[in-house]
Amino acid sequence: MSTDRTSSGAKAGTVTTVVIGAGHAGLAMSRRLTERAIDHVVLERAEVANSWRRERWDSLRLLTPNWMSRLPGFRYRGTDPDGFMTMTEVIAFIESYAAWIGAPVQNGTTVTSVCPDPYGYRVTTDRGTWRCRSVVLASGAFNTPTVPAVASAVPDSVRTITPREYRNPTDLEHGGVLVVGASATGLQLAEEIQRSGRPVTLSVGEHVRMPRLYRGLDVQRWMMATGLLDERYDQVDDIVRARHVPSPQLVGTPARTTLDLNTLTASGVRLVGRLAGVRSGKALFSGALRNHCAMADLKLGRMLDGFDAWARAHDFDAAVDLPERFEPTRVGASPTLELDLERGEIRSIVWATGFKPDYSWLHVPVLDRRGKLRHDGGVVDAPGMYVLGLGFMRRRKSSFMHGAEDDSNELACHLHAYLDSVTRHTMLAAAG
């Protein structure tokens, strides 16, 4: 790695690979590059595991049990394998990994531009400029909250907030709260806010219902055993659709409890349909709540049928509890179709409507007309550029921490082969 000193006093220069982001995915790739003796630098805008430190709510725990927490060459070795890490524990785990692999991280370095360069790419930061043959985008899939356009019509009297700013219920006004979105985030926040004494209305669209435990085992054990988590992006009929499926309704708690819509309604949460619009100060909801819930119940039943079939085929039935089925989602006969936001019943809205990556600094023609990154299982549509950490990127488990183990290995192999081809081409050009 050749370096020089920039005017800011930071190191910069020429390196084979720049990895952007020092979360678990970027560090996993750093380990793979070191294994292949590829010189590289990891650029991090703040510090290792920054998003876990600054962009999560206080009570959040991982959705995956501790026994699944692993990165290349490194795994959870604590005394509670069936527990779920708190945010403090996640940060410590990732920090320990960065130290263990000796990752070449430059903290406090914000990437402002990635552009093509005769050498490969030019990565400009607030602490200098790097030239590199290849770039790995590991800045995360949850940079920017996705807020629907209808938010602009919400009356000024109602406070709105996204999960990125939310830390605990004291961030909200006293009074009713509308949580929009019923994936894992929406359910967890609805449950926590309801317990705080603020009446919660939950807006429910398409969702994935999933129990924490099935036949006495964590649902993730079933998904791993049956091969669901290892299903590849090139094995599904519609990968675009698969990548847009909401995150399952799971929560990690010491008691390993199931959190679903029935749990919430039993605690007093009111269910309404998908938020369809805001007009004249009124929130308007779809009348398809019952259909969305019925579809989620149907898909849950199919998944459990698959688990049971696997258990029978592998003589596993005698080893675990008997098959079980869960009560259908309870939906009122006449769900509310509108709420007057100007009457004061709703004082806050939480937009649990998802996140998207931020590629505003990426000045390479690899984004489609909707701003989505064009890639084939993490191999971006530009020579020598890769991405890690996106949902269902190479496998269904890609967005989980342990998913980076296999993904980083395969992409590092591709990157290594690409660098070899560049070297051969350069040598042939010099000889010719």
C-alpha positions in Angstrom: 0.0 0.0 0.0 1.5 3.3 -1.0 0.4 6.4 0.8 0.9 10.1 1.0 -0.2 12.9 3.3 -3.1 15.0 2.4 -3.6 18.6 3.5 -5.8 17.4 6.4 -3.0 15.3 7.7 -4.8 12.0 7.1 -3.2 9.1 5.3 -4.5 8.4 1.8 -3.0 7.2 -1.5 -3.1 4.0 -3.6 -4.4 0.7 -2.4 -5.8 -2.4 -4.1 -9.2 -2.4 -2.5 -11.2 0.1 -0.5 -14.0 -1.2 1.7 -16.6 1.4 2.7 -18.1 0.7 6.1 -16.8 -1.0 9.3 -19.9 -2.8 10.3 -20.0 -6.6 10.5 -20.2 -6.9 6.6 -17.2 -4.7 5.9 -15.1 -6.4 8.6 -16.0 -9.8 7.2 -14.7 -8.7 3.8 -11.6 -7.3 5.4 -10.9 -10.7 6.9 -11.4 -12.4 3.5 -9.1 -9.9 1.8 -6.4 -10.5 4.4 -6.7 -14.2 3.9 -5.9 -13.6 0.2 -3.1 -11.1 0.9 -5.0 -8.3 -0.8 -4.0 -4.9 0.6 -6.9 -2.8 1.5 -8.3 -0.1 3.8 -11.7 0.1 5.6 -13.2 3.5 5.6 -15.7 4.3 8.4 -17.5 7.6 8.8 -17.6 7.4 12.6 -16.4 4.3 14.4 -16.7 0.5 14.2 -20.3 -0.7 14.5 -21.5 2.9 14.2 -25.1 2.2 13.2 -25.6 -0.1 16.2 -24.3 2.6 18.5 -26.2 5.6 17.1 -29.2 4.4 15.0 -31.1 1.8 17.1 -33.6 2.1 19.9 -32.6 1.4 23.5 -34.4 -1.9 24.1 -33.5 -3.6 20.7 -32.0 -7.0 20.7 -30.9 -9.1 17.8 -33.6 -11.2 16.2 -31.3 -14.1 15.8 -30.2 -16.2 18.9 -26.6 -15.9 20.1 -25.5 -19.3 18.6 -26.1 -17.8 15.2 -23.8 -14.9 15.9 -20.6 -15.5 13.9 -18.2 -13.9 11.4 -15.4 -15.5 9.4 -13.2 -17.3 12.0 -15.1 -15.9 15.0 -18.2 -16.8 16.9 -20.2 -16.3 20.0 -18.6 -18.2 22.9 -20.7 -16.9 25.8 -22.8 -18.8 28.3 -26.2 -18.0 26.8 -26.3 -19.5 23.3 -30.1 -19.4 23.1 -30.3 -15.7 24.3 -30.4 -12.6 22.2 -27.7 -9.9 22.2 -28.5 -6.4 23.4 -27.1 -3.5 21.4 -24.2 -3.1 23.9 -23.3 -6.8 23.4 -23.6 -6.5 19.6 -21.2 -3.5 19.6 -18.7 -5.4 21.9 -18.9 -8.5 19.6 -18.1 -6.5 16.5 -15.4 -4.4 18.2 -13.8 -7.6 19.4 -13.9 -9.0 15.9 -12.2 -5.9 14.4 -9.4 -6.1 17.0 -9.0 -9.9 16.5 -8.5 -9.6 12.7 -6.5 -6.4 13.0 -8.7 -4.7 10.4 -7.1 -1.6 8.8 -10.0 0.7 9.7 -9.8 4.5 9.3 -12.4 5.8 11.7 -13.9 9.3 11.3 -13.5 9.2 7.5 -16.6 10.1 5.5 -16.7 9.0 1.9 -18.0 11.9 -0.2 -17.5 10.5 -3.7 -16.7 7.3 -5.6 -15.8 7.9 -9.2 -14.2 5.9 -12.1 -10.5 6.4 -12.4 -7.9 5.2 -15.0 -6.5 3.0 -12.2 -9.9 1.7 -11.3 -11.8 4.0 -8.8 -11.1 7.2 -7.0 -12.6 7.3 -3.5 -12.8 10.9 -2.1 -13.2 11.4 1.6 -13.1 14.3 4.0 -9.6 13.2 5.0 -8.0 12.6 1.6 -8.4 10.7 -1.7 -7.7 7.0 -2.4 -7.1 5.3 -5.7 -7.9 1.7 -5.9 -8.5 -1.2 -8.3 -11.7 -2.4 -6.6 -14.3 -1.1 -4.2 -16.6 -3.0 -1.7 -19.8 -1.2 -0.7 -20.5 -2.3 2.9 -22.1 0.8 4.1 -25.3 -1.0 5.0 -28.9 -1.4 3.8 -30.5 0.7 6.5 -29.0 4.2 6.0 -32.2 6.2 5.2 -35.7 5.6 6.6 -38.3 5.1 3.9 -41.1 7.5 4.7 -44.2 7.4 2.4 -45.2 10.5 0.4 -48.4 10.8 2.4 -46.3 12.0 5.4 -46.3 15.5 3.8 -50.1 15.8 4.4 -50.0 15.0 8.2 -51.2 18.0 10.2 -48.5 19.9 12.0 -50.1 19.1 15.4 -49.0 15.5 15.0 -45.4 14.7 15.7 -43.8 12.2 13.3 -40.6 10.1 13.9 -38.8 7.2 12.3 -37.1 4.3 14.1 -33.8 5.8 13.4 -34.5 8.8 15.7 -36.7 6.8 18.2 -34.9 5.7 21.4 -37.8 5.0 23.8 -41.4 6.1 24.4 -40.4 9.3 26.1 -39.4 10.6 22.7 -43.2 10.7 21.9 -45.9 13.0 22.9 -48.3 11.9 25.6 -51.4 10.5 24.0 -52.3 8.2 21.2 -49.6 6.9 18.7 -50.1 5.6 15.2 -47.4 3.1 14.2 -47.3 2.6 10.5 -45.8 -0.8 9.4 -46.2 -4.3 10.9 -42.9 -5.9 10.2 -40.5 -6.8 13.1 -39.7 -3.1 13.8 -43.4 -2.0 13.8 -44.5 -4.8 16.1 -41.7 -4.3 18.6 -42.3 -0.5 18.8 -46.0 -0.9 19.0 -45.7 -3.3 21.9 -43.2 -1.1 23.8 -45.2 2.1 23.3 -48.4 0.4 24.4 -46.7 -0.7 27.6 -45.7 2.9 28.3 -49.3 3.8 28.7 -49.7 5.5 25.3 -52.7 4.0 23.3 -51.3 2.5 20.0 -53.0 2.1 16.7 -51.0 -0.2 14.3 -51.4 0.2 10.5 -51.0 -3.3 9.0 -50.2 -4.1 5.4 -48.4 -7.1 4.0 -46.5 -8.9 6.7 -44.8 -12.2 7.6 -46.1 -14.0 10.7 -43.5 -16.2 12.4 -43.4 -17.8 15.9 -40.3 -17.5 18.0 -40.4 -21.2 19.0 -41.9 -24.1 17.0 -42.1 -27.6 18.6 -39.8 -26.5 21.3 -37.0 -25.2 19.1 -36.2 -21.6 17.9 -37.7 -21.0 14.5 -34.2 -20.2 13.2 -33.1 -23.7 13.9 -35.9 -25.0 11.7 -35.1 -22.5 9.0 -31.4 -23.5 9.0 -32.1 -27.3 9.1 -34.6 -27.2 6.2 -32.3 -25.1 4.1 -34.5 -22.0 3.9 -31.7 -19.6 5.2 -29.3 -21.0 2.6 -31.7 -20.7 -0.4 -29.8 -18.8 -3.1 -30.9 -15.7 -5.0 -30.6 -17.6 -8.3 -32.9 -20.4 -7.0 -36.0 -18.4 -6.5 -38.6 -17.6 -9.2 -38.8 -13.9 -8.6 -35.7 -12.5 -6.7 -37.0 -8.9 -7.0 -40.2 -9.9 -5.2 -38.2 -12.0 -2.6 -36.0 -9.0 -1.8 -39.1 -6.9 -1.0 -40.7 -9.3 1.4 -41.1 -7.6 4.8 -38.9 -8.8 7.7 -40.7 -11.5 9.8 -42.5 -10.6 12.9 -39.9 -11.7 15.4 -38.5 -10.3 18.7 -35.6 -11.4 20.7 -36.3 -11.6 24.5 -34.9 -13.6 27.4 -38.2 -15.5 27.6 -38.1 -16.3 23.9 -41.6 -15.1 23.5 -43.7 -14.9 20.2 -44.8 -11.4 19.2 -47.6 -11.3 16.7 -50.8 -9.3 16.0 -52.8 -11.4 18.4 -50.3 -10.6 21.2 -50.7 -6.9 20.5 -54.5 -6.9 20.3 -54.6 -8.8 23.6 -52.6 -5.9 25.2 -55.0 -3.3 23.8 -53.4 -2.3 20.5 -55.9 -1.4 17.8 -55.4 -2.8 14.3 -56.2 -0.8 11.1 -55.4 -1.5 7.5 -52.6 -0.2 5.4 -52.3 3.6 5.4 -53.6 4.6 2.0 -53.5 8.3 2.3 -54.0 11.5 4.4 -56.7 13.9 3.2 -58.1 16.9 4.9 -56.4 16.0 8.2 -57.8 12.4 8.1 -55.7 9.2 7.9 -57.4 6.8 5.4 -56.8 3.1 5.7 -57.3 0.2 3.3 -60.2 -2.2 3.9 -57.9 -5.2 3.1 -56.8 -5.8 6.7 -58.6 -9.1 6.9 -57.1 -10.3 3.6 -53.5 -9.4 4.6 -53.9 -11.2 7.9 -55.4 -14.3 6.2 -52.6 -14.4 3.7 -50.0 -14.2 6.5 -51.7 -17.0 8.4 -51.8 -19.1 5.2 -48.1 -18.7 4.5 -47.3 -19.4 8.1 -49.2 -22.7 7.8 -47.3 -23.6 4.7 -43.9 -22.9 6.4 -44.9 -25.1 9.4 -46.0 -27.9 7.0 -42.6 -27.8 5.5 -40.9 -28.0 8.9 -43.1 -31.0 9.7 -42.3 -32.7 6.4 -38.6 -32.3 7.0 -38.9 -33.7 10.5 -40.6 -36.8 9.2 -38.1 -37.3 6.4 -35.2 -37.1 8.9 -36.8 -39.2 11.6 -36.8 -36.1 13.8 -40.4 -36.3 15.1 -39.5 -38.3 18.2 -36.8 -35.8 19.2 -39.0 -32.7 19.4 -42.5 -31.7 20.5 -45.5 -32.7 18.4 -46.6 -30.5 15.5 -48.6 -27.4 16.5 -50.7 -24.7 14.8 -51.4 -21.2 15.9 -54.7 -19.4 16.3 -55.6 -17.4 13.2 -55.1 -13.6 13.5 -58.0 -12.0 15.2 -59.5 -9.1 13.2 -62.6 -7.2 14.1 -65.7 -7.4 11.9 -65.5 -3.7 11.0 -61.9 -2.3 11.1 -61.5 1.4 11.3 -61.1 3.0 7.9 -60.2 6.5 8.9 -58.8 8.5 11.8 -59.2 12.3 12.2 -55.6 13.4 13.0 -56.8 16.9 13.9 -59.0 15.8 16.8 -56.1 15.1 19.1 -56.6 11.3 19.5 -53.3 10.7 17.7 -50.4 12.8 18.9 -47.5 11.0 17.3 -46.9 8.8 14.2 -44.0 6.4 14.0 -43.0 5.5 10.4 -41.9 1.8 10.7 -42.0 1.6 6.9 -38.5 0.3 6.2 -35.1 1.7 5.2 -33.0 2.0 2.1 -29.3 2.4 1.4 -27.8 5.8 0.7 -25.7 5.9 -2.5 -25.8 9.7 -2.9 -21.9 9.6 -3.0 -21.7 6.9 -5.6 -20.9 8.6 -8.9 -20.7 5.5 -11.0 -23.6 4.5 -13.4 -24.8 1.5 -11.5 -28.2 2.7 -10.2 -31.4 2.0 -12.0 -34.1 4.6 -12.5 -35.5 3.9 -9.0 -32.1 4.4 -7.4 -31.6 0.7 -6.8 -28.1 -0.7 -7.1 -27.7 -3.1 -10.1 -25.9 -6.2 -9.0 -25.9 -9.9 -9.5 -25.6 -11.5 -6.1 -23.4 -8.7 -4.8 -21.3 -8.4 -8.0 -22.2 -4.8 -9.0 -22.7 -3.8 -12.6 -19.2 -2.2 -12.8 -15.8 -3.9 -13.0 -14.2 -4.4 -9.6 -17.2 -3.2 -7.6 -19.0 -5.3 -5.0 -21.7 -4.8 -2.3 -22.3 -6.7 0.9 -25.1 -6.7 3.5 -28.2 -6.3 1.4 -31.4 -8.4 2.0 -31.4 -11.7 0.1 -28.3 -10.6 -1.7 -26.8 -14.0 -2.3 -28.9 -16.1 0.2 -31.9 -15.6 2.3 -29.6 -15.2 5.3 -27.6 -12.4 3.7 -29.0 -9.6 5.9 -28.2 -11.5 9.1 -24.8 -11.2 10.7 -23.8 -14.8 10.0 -24.9 -14.4 6.4 -21.7 -12.3 5.8 -19.6 -15.4 6.4 -20.5 -17.2 3.2 -21.2 -14.0 1.1 -17.9 -12.4 1.9 -16.0 -15.6 1.0 -17.7 -15.9 -2.4 -17.4 -12.3 -3.3 -13.7 -12.2 -2.2 -13.1 -15.1 -4.5 -14.7 -13.2 -7.4 -12.7 -10.0 -6.5 -9.5 -12.0 -6.4 -10.1 -13.5 -9.8 -11.0 -10.0 -11.1 -7.7 -8.6 -9.8 -5.8 -11.4 -11.4 -7.4 -10.7 -14.8 -6.5 -7.0 -14.5 -2.9 -7.9 -13.7 -2.7 -10.3 -16.7 -4.2 -7.7 -19.0 -1.8 -5.0 -17.8 1.2 -7.4 -18.3 0.0 -8.3 -21.8 -0.5 -4.6 -22.7 3.0 -3.8 -21.5 4.6 -6.7 -23.5 2.7 -5.8 -26.6 
